Amino acid sequence: MAQHELRIQPAQPLHGSVTPPGAKSGTVRAVLSATLAQGTSTVINAGSGDNIRAMVRACEQFGARVANVAAGIWTVEGVGHHLPESCELDAGNSGIVLRLLGAIGASMQHCVVGTSCPESLGRRGNQELIDALRQYGAECHGQGDTATPPLIVGRGHGLHGGRITVSSRRSSQFLSGLLFLSPLVGDDVELLVADELRSAPMIQITLDTLSRAGISVDVDAAYLNYRVPGGQRYQPGTYHVASDASSIAGILAAVAAVPESEVQITGFMGNDLGTAAMIEALGAMGVSITRAGELLVCRGAQTLRPITLDGSACPDSILPLAALACFAEGTSTFSNVETLRFKECDRISDFRHELMTAGADVDERRDAIIVHGHGSVKGGTTVFGRHDHSVVMALAALALRSELGLTIRGWDSVAQTYRTFFDDLQSLGANIATVEPALTR
């Protein structure tokens, strides 16, 4: 089947106002916590992407009732710890949804967690999660040598607590799944990160969500040792979800790419470390962003500066930042981002390939993206979204400032997190149109 294609022309200045969605990371954690609580919880600024819908569908299979009571406001009637004995779930194309559901599924007699996206999430390994779940006493396995989905999990003869080790070098999502599971075990659980923790801000979101659900977790200063006391139960509560960091980065990069633009981002709830680090990085590149409460105002940058950034502070925002760096004069380095290799695609190698296809000059290391900015990018080519919303949004920003624009194949993957992204860009004045897809590439 031919991929969808979207033609983005070099833009005139963008003006207007948009409201990006709530964060996938916060919304899926909030909905799951609310499901595991007995009673009614409220989720404020909930996102609406496809990956969030996958979590909602799974929680409804658990028995929860999720209702949209107003724009971005949901109520969740949870089931507490009374989960069904058997479930077959679809994680969509989200790693965090897969890992959270895989962990929670281990508390059931039998649970299958698969994906409807075999070319993307279906290729991502989960052996670290499987190895850790077996330490709880679970009976579980994935497919092949790396435990790709579907994951088959269950409690076996019963789960127990104790000392559990987990590798978090590739992803912090395995640890997040175990932190959600541990209160269901009944015993004290000590979780030890066996190597190094990637994406500490994502673990902080997990800890914040659990705290709002009444779950106490003791953690050391290095985020490597966690203790979850036994006997705890999830409690209903109110969850305020931050604006989605990758979506905010995508729209800010698009606006910043076009000189003389001025756009308001409304409903901004920047209550997470990753978003703050992303805005600081944009400022270092020369992008003007001002904030007044829930309002951000971004202005297009005439000149962009190269930067050196430890990307672990804002991993979900690296790709739009790297796209902007293509227009700087000089070399930008985004380091400590190896976790990007294990997302919907390899966000280092795959993204580098698409940037180079567009005419940019980019190198890579095992854990770094290195952009050699030359002030301009030719464009005029067809690039591929790689089944990844972050890749698509970054390529859109590149197209807007390029000399000849870009055609993006597979652009509809943006719906994983920001369903109205291209509608919003058009409302700001971007020249975007669908085109007949080529039969081959």
C-alpha positions in Angstrom: 0.0 0.0 0.0 1.3 3.4 -0.9 2.3 5.7 2.0 0.5 9.0 2.5 2.5 12.0 1.4 2.3 15.7 2.4 4.0 18.6 0.6 5.3 21.4 2.8 6.4 24.5 1.1 8.9 27.0 2.5 6.8 29.3 4.7 6.0 32.9 4.9 5.9 34.2 8.5 3.5 32.3 10.8 1.0 34.1 13.0 -1.9 33.0 15.2 -2.6 30.8 18.2 -2.6 27.1 18.8 -3.1 24.7 21.8 -0.9 21.6 21.7 -2.2 18.5 23.5 -1.4 17.2 27.0 1.6 14.8 27.3 1.3 11.2 26.3 3.8 10.3 29.1 1.6 11.9 31.8 -1.7 11.0 30.4 -1.1 7.2 30.0 0.4 7.1 33.5 -2.5 9.0 35.0 -5.2 6.8 33.3 -3.4 3.6 34.4 -3.1 4.9 38.0 -6.7 5.9 38.1 -7.7 2.5 36.8 -5.8 0.8 39.6 -7.6 2.9 42.2 -11.1 2.1 43.5 -13.3 5.1 42.8 -13.4 8.1 40.5 -10.3 10.1 39.5 -10.0 13.2 37.3 -7.4 13.8 34.6 -6.9 17.4 33.5 -5.2 18.4 30.2 -5.4 14.9 29.0 -3.8 14.2 25.6 -5.7 12.6 22.7 -3.1 10.9 20.5 -3.4 7.4 19.1 -1.0 6.0 21.8 -3.1 7.5 24.6 -6.2 5.9 23.0 -4.3 2.5 23.2 -3.9 2.9 26.9 -7.5 4.0 27.4 -8.7 0.9 25.4 -6.6 -1.4 27.6 -7.8 0.2 30.8 -11.4 -0.2 29.6 -10.6 -3.9 29.1 -9.5 -4.0 32.7 -13.0 -2.8 33.6 -12.4 1.0 34.0 -14.9 3.5 32.7 -13.2 6.6 31.0 -15.4 9.6 30.2 -14.5 12.8 28.4 -16.5 15.3 30.5 -15.1 18.5 29.0 -12.3 19.6 26.6 -9.2 17.8 27.9 -10.9 16.7 31.2 -11.5 13.1 31.8 -13.0 11.1 34.6 -11.9 7.5 35.3 -13.9 5.1 37.3 -11.2 2.7 38.5 -11.4 -1.0 39.4 -8.8 -1.0 42.1 -6.7 -4.1 42.3 -9.6 -6.2 40.9 -8.1 -6.9 37.5 -9.5 -9.6 35.2 -7.8 -13.0 35.1 -7.2 -12.8 31.4 -6.7 -10.1 28.9 -5.4 -9.5 25.3 -4.2 -6.0 24.8 -2.9 -3.8 22.0 -0.3 -1.2 23.0 -0.6 0.6 19.7 2.8 2.1 18.7 3.9 3.2 22.2 6.8 1.8 24.1 5.7 3.2 27.5 2.2 1.7 27.0 3.7 -1.6 26.1 6.0 -1.7 29.1 3.4 -0.4 31.6 0.8 -2.9 30.4 3.4 -5.7 30.3 4.3 -5.1 33.9 0.7 -4.8 35.2 -0.3 -7.9 33.1 2.1 -10.0 35.2 -0.4 -9.6 38.1 -3.0 -11.5 36.2 -3.3 -15.2 35.5 -2.6 -14.6 31.8 -2.1 -11.5 29.7 -1.0 -10.9 26.1 0.3 -7.5 25.2 0.8 -7.0 21.5 1.0 -4.3 19.0 -0.9 -3.3 15.8 2.3 -1.7 14.5 4.7 -4.6 13.8 7.0 -2.5 11.6 7.8 -0.1 14.5 6.9 -1.1 18.1 6.9 -4.8 17.0 10.7 -4.6 16.5 11.5 -3.3 19.9 13.0 -5.7 22.5 11.8 -6.1 26.0 14.1 -8.6 27.5 15.0 -6.3 30.4 11.4 -6.3 31.5 11.0 -10.0 31.1 14.1 -10.7 33.2 12.9 -8.4 36.0 9.3 -9.8 36.0 10.7 -13.3 36.5 12.4 -12.1 39.7 8.9 -11.3 41.1 7.9 -14.9 40.3 6.0 -14.1 37.1 5.9 -16.6 34.2 6.5 -14.5 31.0 8.3 -14.4 27.7 8.4 -12.4 24.5 9.3 -13.3 20.9 12.8 -14.2 19.7 16.1 -13.4 21.4 15.1 -9.9 22.4 11.5 -10.5 23.6 9.7 -8.4 21.0 5.9 -8.2 21.3 3.5 -9.9 21.8 4.6 -10.3 25.4 3.0 -13.2 27.3 2.9 -12.5 31.0 1.2 -13.9 34.1 1.7 -14.3 37.8 2.5 -18.0 37.7 2.2 -19.5 41.2 2.0 -16.0 42.7 4.1 -12.8 42.8 6.4 -11.9 45.6 8.5 -8.9 46.6 12.1 -8.7 47.7 15.2 -7.4 45.9 14.6 -6.9 42.1 17.3 -5.8 39.7 16.5 -4.2 36.3 18.6 -2.8 33.5 17.7 0.7 32.5 20.6 1.4 30.1 18.4 1.2 27.0 15.2 2.7 28.5 13.7 3.9 31.8 10.4 2.5 30.7 11.2 -1.0 32.1 11.7 0.6 35.5 8.5 2.6 35.3 6.6 -0.6 34.6 8.0 -2.3 37.7 7.3 0.8 39.8 3.6 0.6 38.8 3.5 -3.2 39.4 5.2 -3.2 42.8 2.2 -1.9 44.9 0.1 -4.8 43.5 2.5 -7.5 44.9 1.7 -7.0 48.6 5.3 -7.3 49.9 8.0 -4.8 50.2 9.9 -4.4 47.0 13.4 -3.0 46.5 14.2 -2.1 42.9 17.8 -1.7 42.0 19.0 -0.3 38.7 21.8 -2.7 37.6 23.7 -0.4 35.3 22.6 3.2 34.5 19.4 5.2 34.4 18.4 6.8 31.1 15.8 9.6 30.9 15.6 10.4 34.6 12.8 13.0 33.9 10.6 10.2 32.8 11.1 8.4 36.0 10.2 11.5 37.9 6.9 11.7 36.0 6.3 8.1 37.1 7.1 8.9 40.8 4.9 12.1 40.7 2.0 10.1 39.3 2.3 7.3 41.8 2.5 9.9 44.6 -0.8 11.5 43.4 -2.3 8.0 43.6 -1.2 7.6 47.2 1.7 5.3 46.5 4.9 6.0 48.6 8.2 5.2 46.9 11.6 5.9 48.7 14.3 6.7 46.2 18.0 7.6 46.6 19.5 10.8 45.2 21.0 9.0 42.2 17.7 7.4 41.2 19.2 4.0 41.3 17.6 2.4 44.4 13.9 2.4 45.0 11.9 0.9 47.9 8.1 0.4 47.6 6.6 -0.6 51.0 4.1 -3.5 50.8 0.4 -3.1 51.7 -0.2 0.0 49.7 -3.3 0.5 47.5 -3.8 3.0 44.7 -6.1 5.8 45.7 -8.4 8.0 43.4 -7.1 11.5 42.8 -6.7 14.4 40.4 -3.9 14.4 37.8 -2.8 17.6 36.1 -1.0 16.5 33.0 1.8 18.7 31.6 1.7 19.8 27.9 3.4 17.2 25.7 7.1 18.0 25.5 7.6 16.5 22.0 4.5 18.3 20.7 5.5 21.6 22.2 9.0 21.2 20.8 7.5 20.4 17.4 5.4 23.5 17.2 8.0 25.8 18.7 10.6 24.5 16.2 8.3 25.1 13.3 7.6 28.7 14.4 11.2 29.4 15.3 12.3 28.1 11.8 10.4 30.9 10.0 11.8 34.4 10.5 9.3 37.2 11.5 6.8 34.6 12.8 5.0 35.3 16.1 2.7 32.6 17.5 0.9 32.1 20.8 0.8 28.7 22.4 -2.1 28.6 24.8 -3.1 26.2 27.6 0.6 25.6 28.3 1.2 23.5 31.4 4.9 23.2 31.6 5.1 21.3 34.9 7.9 18.9 33.9 11.7 19.1 33.7 11.9 18.0 30.1 9.8 20.9 28.8 11.8 23.5 30.8 15.1 22.1 29.5 13.8 22.2 25.9 12.7 25.8 26.2 16.1 26.7 27.7 17.9 25.0 24.8 15.8 26.9 22.2 16.8 30.1 24.0 20.4 29.1 23.7 19.9 28.7 20.0 18.6 32.3 19.7 14.9 31.6 19.7 12.8 34.2 21.6 10.2 32.6 23.9 8.3 34.4 26.6 5.9 32.9 29.1 3.0 34.4 31.1 1.1 31.7 33.0 -0.3 29.3 30.5 0.7 31.4 27.5 3.9 31.0 25.5 4.8 33.4 22.8 7.4 32.2 20.3 9.0 34.4 17.6 10.8 33.2 14.5 14.6 33.4 14.6 16.5 35.3 12.0 19.8 33.7 13.1 20.2 30.4 14.8 23.2 29.5 17.0 24.8 26.1 17.3 24.6 24.5 20.8 26.1 21.7 22.8 23.4 19.9 24.8 23.2 17.0 27.2 20.0 15.5 25.6 19.1 13.4 28.7 17.5 16.5 30.1 14.9 16.6 27.3 15.0 13.4 25.3 11.6 13.8 23.7 12.6 17.2 22.2 15.9 16.4 20.7 14.7 15.8 17.1 13.1 19.2 16.5 16.1 20.9 18.1 18.4 19.0 15.8 16.3 20.0 12.8 16.7 23.7 13.8 20.4 23.2 14.3 20.7 22.4 10.5 20.2 26.1 9.9 22.8 27.4 12.4 26.3 28.4 11.3 28.5 25.8 13.1 28.3 22.4 14.7 25.7 21.4 17.3 26.1 18.2 19.4 23.2 16.5 21.2 24.9 13.9 23.5 23.8 11.3 26.0 20.8 10.3 23.8 21.4 6.6 23.2 17.8 5.9 24.3 16.7 7.5 21.1 17.8 4.4 19.3 15.0 2.4 21.0 12.0 4.5 20.3 9.4 4.1 17.5 12.4 4.0 15.2 16.1 4.5 15.7 15.9 8.2 16.2 19.6 8.6 15.7 20.5 6.6 12.5 17.0 6.7 10.9 16.6 10.4 11.6 20.1 11.2 10.4 19.3 9.4 7.1 16.2 11.6 6.5 18.0 14.8 7.4 20.8 13.9 4.9 18.2 13.0 2.3 16.9 16.6 2.7 20.4 18.0 2.2 21.6 18.5 5.8 25.1 17.6 7.0 24.8 15.2 10.0 27.0 12.7 11.8 26.2 10.3 14.6 27.8 8.5 17.4 26.5 5.6 19.5 24.9 8.2 21.9 25.0 11.4 20.0 23.6 13.4 17.0 26.1 15.8 15.5 24.7 18.5 13.2 27.0 20.5 11.0 25.0 23.6 10.3 25.7 25.6 7.2 22.9 28.2 7.5 20.6 26.6 5.0 19.2 23.3 3.7 18.3 22.7 0.1 15.3 20.4 0.5 13.2 19.6 -2.6 13.2 15.9 -1.8 10.9 13.2 -0.3 11.6 12.1 3.2 10.0 9.4 5.3 8.5 9.8 8.8 9.7 6.4 9.9 6.4 5.6 11.7 7.5 8.1 14.3 5.6 11.3 15.4 8.8 13.0 16.6 10.5 12.4 13.2 7.6 13.8 11.3 7.3 17.0 13.4 11.1 17.6 13.1 11.0 17.2 9.3 8.1 19.6 9.2 10.2 22.3 10.9 13.1 21.5 8.5 10.8 21.9 5.5 9.5 25.3 6.6 12.9 26.9 6.5 14.4 24.9 3.7 14.9 26.4 0.2 12.6 24.1 -1.7 10.4 22.5 1.0 9.9 18.8 1.5 7.5 16.0 0.8 6.9 13.8 3.9 5.9 10.2 3.4 4.1 8.6 6.3 3.2 12.0 7.8 0.1 10.6 9.5 2.3 9.0 12.2 2.1 12.4 13.9 -1.3 11.3 15.2 0.5 9.1 17.8 0.7 12.2 20.0 -0.5 15.4 18.2 -3.4 14.6 15.9 -4.0 18.2 14.7 -0.3 19.2 14.2 -0.6 19.9 10.5 -4.1 21.4 10.8 -2.6 23.8 13.4 0.4 24.7 11.1 -2.0 25.5 8.3 -4.1 27.7 10.6 -0.9 29.6 11.3 -0.3 30.2 7.6 1.9 27.2 6.5 1.4 26.1 2.9 0.7 22.3 3.2 -1.1 20.0 0.8 -1.5 16.3 0.2 0.0 14.9 -2.9 -0.4 11.6 -4.9 2.1 9.2 -3.4 4.9 7.7 -5.5 4.5 3.9 -6.1 8.2 3.3 -5.2 11.0 5.2 -3.5 
